Amino acid sequence: MQNNPSGRSLLEYPQTPEQASEHLRLTLAFLGKHQLPPDPLHFTLAYEYLLDRDPALKQALDQLLAQGPMSHESAIELYRRFILDNNERRLDEIRNEMRSVIVDTIAGVDEASQHAELTATNLTVTSRRLSQDASVDDLRVIVSEVVTETRNLAQNSLTIKQMLDDTRHEIDNLREELDRTRQQANTDPLTGLLNRRGFEAAMQLACNEAAHYQQALTLLLIDIDHFKNINDTFGHLAGDKVLRNIGTILSANIKGKDTVGRYGGEEFAILLPSTSLANGRQVGEILRMNIERSRHRSVVAGQEIGTVTVSIGATEYAFGENTDMFLKRADDALYESKRSGRNRLTYLELPTA
């Protein structure tokens, strides 16, 4: 698969407002022509397709559309391959650019250091000629040489300063782009929450801190009940709106160092640092009840979707266990909630020694 020939990071579009407006019109027309929903997933694919800056994406999408209506699963796969994977390549490019800048700077500083060393040697030799019997003409020559070497040294210092200033500026720019690209790579485009990759990185860090400081850490896994029925009955646009709404409810009900992410299709996960399982269960129950009380409408004619409920699995981190074991226990608790009738929270205590 080819790299993004523009070299830009994900979702960067250097367009004027007029160009962006025209591209928006073309994108919406493209979605309508191919009967694709204008959700963030399909919109991004269509927008990138019409920019024509990734031939591999264009070819893959053309092949899919030639076979008939594109499925939601196919769109997700295209997004993963050509949008998220491009982001990973850009991260590698930024790392390589940083290495190149540092290597060039080291080489430049080394060269400037050699010049400074030569100047110091010349000044040392000159100073030895300053004997008491040096003539006026000798002194004039010596002064001239000292002035020349001093100028060389000053110019060399300016060169080093300019080089370091340029390097700092370039590194700052690369660091900012790296931060943007890393954030995009770890963010779910639909809900704006952490995606699975981002959440797992946060979970590893939270587990390390919990073990280091011997503090409690509770994990909640949350699954939307009968989500397939919502998609089948009201369409994927309505399903996407439900996902966004629930993501908003979860974000509004956590605080401090708590972390929420979209862990899978209709599954969310929350980390509660410095929170015992008993307190974590209370947080989970509040979330469950708030979601059950919320109302959701389809984007088509404002049709009422009705009550949406969630099942929750909760568990506490056992110091020293790996994250897979931690997740597995929470997932087992979630499975029990679904098996027991859904719209409930089940918890599993720490394993006994």
Number of C-alpha atoms within 10 A of each C-alpha: 11 10 16 20 9 8 12 15 23 20 13 7 11 9 10 9 9 9 11 13 12 11 16 16 11 15 23 16 13 18 18 12 9 12 11 18 16 16 15 14 17 20 18 16 21 24 18 19 21 15 12 12 15 20 15 17 23 18 11 13 18 12 11 15 12 9 8 9 11 16 11 14 9 12 17 13 11 20 18 13 15 22 21 17 17 23 24 16 15 22 20 13 15 19 15 12 15 17 13 12 17 15 12 14 17 13 12 16 18 13 14 19 15 13 16 19 13 14 20 15 13 14 18 11 11 15 12 8 13 13 9 6 8 12 11 9 9 13 14 12 13 18 13 12 15 17 13 14 19 15 13 15 19 13 14 20 16 12 15 19 13 12 17 16 12 14 17 14 12 15 18 12 12 16 15 12 17 19 13 14 21 18 13 20 22 21 21 19 14 16 20 15 23 25 23 19 16 21 23 19 12 17 23 13 11 21 25 16 16 19 16 11 9 13 15 19 25 25 30 29 28 26 25 22 19 13 19 14 11 20 15 11 12 18 16 17 18 23 24 21 18 24 21 16 17 24 19 14 16 24 17 10 13 16 9 7 11 17 21 24 28 26 22 12 10 19 19 25 27 24 24 25 23 19 18 17 23 15 13 24 22 12 16 26 16 14 22 22 14 15 21 15 13 14 13 20 17 20 16 11 7 10 12 13 17 14 12 20 21 26 26 32 28 28 29 27 28 21 17 11 11 13 16 10 12 20 22 12 23 28 22 17 24 28 18 20 21 20 10 13 10 20 20 19 24 22 24 17 15 14 9 5 3
